[in-house]
Amino acid sequence: MKGLAGGLLVSFVCGAPVLAQERDRALERISLALEQPLPTVRGVSPVESAAPKTFGIFTLVPPTERGEIVRVSVPIGELVSRAFKGVAAANHRRQEAAARRKVEAALTWFAEQQLSPTR
């Protein structure tokens, strides 16, 4: 039993570097495959200078890196600034309406004071 356990221990210790070397070879094969240019499909040519197309707020931009099919651009800054401007405009309209109501109430009170003789 001790001999079997010792043999297994020796086989695991000696086998570990061999497994590590096989993994390194697999990584080498993968890195070599990634460095090679992509094969071209007959009749399909890659579009390198395609103009961006806009669909509403989204802009489809041609891919720039390997593995990309399409790149979508969303103008986050413009959307956020548009939202803040809308909130500011709504606040301004509310303040103007409140000022108009206040002026109308003051004019109404003044007109009533002029009409009623309190002397």
The 8 nearest C-alpha neighbors of each residue, nearest first, counted from 0:
[[1, 3, 2, 4, 5, 6, 7, 8],
 [2, 0, 4, 3, 5, 6, 7, 8],
 [1, 3, 5, 0, 4, 6, 7, 8],
 [4, 2, 6, 0, 5, 1, 7, 8],
 [3, 5, 1, 7, 6, 2, 8, 0],
 [6, 4, 2, 8, 3, 7, 1, 9],
 [7, 5, 3, 9, 8, 4, 2, 10],
 [6, 8, 10, 4, 9, 5, 11, 3],
 [7, 9, 5, 11, 6, 10, 4, 12],
 [8, 10, 6, 12, 7, 11, 13, 5],
 [11, 9, 7, 13, 8, 12, 14, 6],
 [12, 10, 14, 8, 9, 13, 15, 7],
 [13, 11, 9, 10, 14, 15, 8, 16],
 [14, 12, 10, 11, 15, 9, 16, 17],
 [13, 15, 11, 17, 12, 10, 16, 18],
 [14, 16, 18, 17, 12, 13, 11, 19],
 [17, 15, 19, 18, 14, 20, 13, 12],
 [16, 18, 20, 14, 19, 15, 21, 13],
 [19, 17, 21, 15, 20, 16, 22, 14],
 [18, 20, 16, 22, 17, 21, 15, 23],
 [21, 19, 23, 17, 22, 18, 16, 24],
 [22, 20, 24, 18, 23, 19, 25, 17],
 [21, 23, 25, 19, 24, 20, 26, 18],
 [24, 22, 20, 26, 21, 25, 27, 19],
 [23, 25, 27, 21, 22, 26, 28, 20],
 [26, 24, 22, 28, 27, 23, 29, 21],
 [25, 27, 23, 29, 24, 28, 30, 22],
 [26, 28, 24, 30, 25, 29, 31, 23],
 [29, 27, 25, 31, 26, 30, 32, 24],
 [28, 30, 32, 26, 31, 27, 33, 25],
 [29, 31, 33, 27, 32, 28, 26, 34],
 [32, 30, 28, 34, 33, 29, 27, 35],
 [31, 33, 29, 30, 35, 34, 28, 36],
 [32, 34, 30, 31, 35, 29, 36, 37],
 [33, 35, 31, 32, 30, 36, 29, 37],
 [36, 34, 32, 33, 37, 31, 38, 30],
 [37, 35, 38, 34, 33, 32, 39, 65],
 [36, 38, 39, 35, 33, 65, 34, 32],
 [39, 37, 36, 40, 35, 41, 44, 45],
 [40, 38, 37, 41, 44, 43, 45, 42],
 [39, 41, 43, 42, 38, 44, 45, 37],
 [40, 42, 43, 39, 44, 38, 45, 37],
 [41, 43, 40, 44, 39, 45, 38, 46],
 [44, 42, 40, 41, 45, 39, 46, 38],
 [43, 45, 46, 42, 39, 40, 41, 47],
 [46, 44, 47, 43, 39, 48, 40, 49],
 [47, 45, 48, 49, 44, 61, 43, 62],
 [46, 48, 49, 45, 61, 62, 63, 44],
 [47, 49, 46, 50, 61, 51, 45, 62],
 [50, 48, 47, 46, 61, 51, 60, 52],
 [49, 51, 48, 52, 60, 61, 59, 47],
 [50, 52, 60, 59, 58, 49, 53, 61],
 [53, 51, 59, 58, 50, 54, 60, 57],
 [52, 54, 58, 57, 55, 59, 51, 56],
 [55, 53, 57, 56, 58, 52, 59, 51],
 [54, 56, 57, 53, 58, 52, 73, 59],
 [55, 57, 54, 73, 58, 53, 74, 72],
 [58, 56, 54, 73, 55, 53, 72, 71],
 [57, 59, 53, 72, 52, 71, 54, 60],
 [60, 58, 71, 52, 51, 70, 53, 72],
 [59, 61, 51, 70, 71, 58, 62, 69],
 [62, 60, 69, 70, 49, 63, 51, 59],
 [63, 61, 69, 67, 70, 64, 68, 60],
 [62, 64, 61, 65, 67, 70, 60, 47],
 [65, 63, 62, 67, 66, 68, 61, 70],
 [66, 64, 67, 63, 62, 68, 37, 33],
 [65, 67, 64, 68, 62, 63, 69, 37],
 [68, 66, 62, 65, 69, 64, 70, 63],
 [67, 69, 62, 66, 70, 61, 65, 64],
 [68, 70, 62, 67, 61, 71, 60, 59],
 [69, 71, 60, 62, 59, 61, 72, 68],
 [72, 70, 59, 58, 60, 57, 69, 73],
 [71, 73, 58, 57, 59, 70, 74, 60],
 [72, 74, 57, 75, 56, 58, 71, 78],
 [75, 73, 77, 76, 78, 72, 56, 57],
 [76, 74, 78, 77, 73, 79, 80, 72],
 [77, 75, 79, 78, 74, 80, 81, 73],
 [76, 78, 80, 74, 75, 79, 81, 82],
 [79, 77, 81, 75, 76, 80, 82, 74],
 [80, 78, 82, 76, 81, 77, 75, 83],
 [79, 81, 83, 77, 82, 78, 84, 76],
 [80, 82, 78, 84, 79, 83, 77, 85],
 [83, 81, 85, 79, 80, 84, 78, 86],
 [84, 82, 86, 80, 85, 81, 87, 79],
 [83, 85, 87, 81, 82, 86, 88, 80],
 [86, 84, 82, 88, 83, 87, 81, 89],
 [85, 87, 83, 89, 84, 88, 90, 82],
 [86, 88, 84, 90, 85, 89, 83, 91],
 [89, 87, 91, 85, 90, 86, 84, 92],
 [88, 90, 92, 86, 91, 87, 85, 93],
 [91, 89, 87, 93, 88, 92, 86, 94],
 [90, 92, 88, 94, 89, 93, 87, 95],
 [93, 91, 89, 95, 94, 90, 96, 88],
 [94, 92, 96, 90, 91, 95, 97, 89],
 [93, 95, 97, 91, 92, 96, 98, 90],
 [96, 94, 98, 92, 97, 93, 99, 91],
 [97, 95, 99, 93, 98, 94, 92, 100],
 [96, 98, 94, 100, 95, 99, 93, 101],
 [99, 97, 101, 95, 96, 100, 94, 102],
 [100, 98, 96, 102, 101, 97, 103, 95],
 [101, 99, 103, 97, 98, 102, 104, 96],
 [100, 102, 98, 104, 99, 103, 97, 105],
 [101, 103, 105, 99, 104, 100, 106, 98],
 [104, 102, 106, 100, 105, 101, 107, 99],
 [103, 105, 107, 101, 102, 106, 100, 108],
 [104, 106, 102, 108, 107, 103, 109, 101],
 [107, 105, 109, 103, 108, 104, 110, 102],
 [106, 108, 104, 110, 105, 109, 103, 111],
 [107, 109, 105, 111, 106, 110, 104, 112],
 [108, 110, 106, 112, 111, 107, 105, 113],
 [111, 109, 113, 107, 112, 108, 106, 114],
 [110, 112, 108, 114, 113, 109, 107, 115],
 [113, 111, 109, 110, 115, 114, 108, 116],
 [112, 114, 110, 111, 115, 109, 116, 108],
 [115, 113, 111, 112, 110, 116, 109, 117],
 [114, 116, 112, 113, 117, 111, 110, 118],
 [117, 115, 118, 114, 113, 112, 111, 110],
 [116, 118, 115, 112, 113, 114, 111, 109],
 [117, 116, 115, 112, 113, 114, 111, 109]]
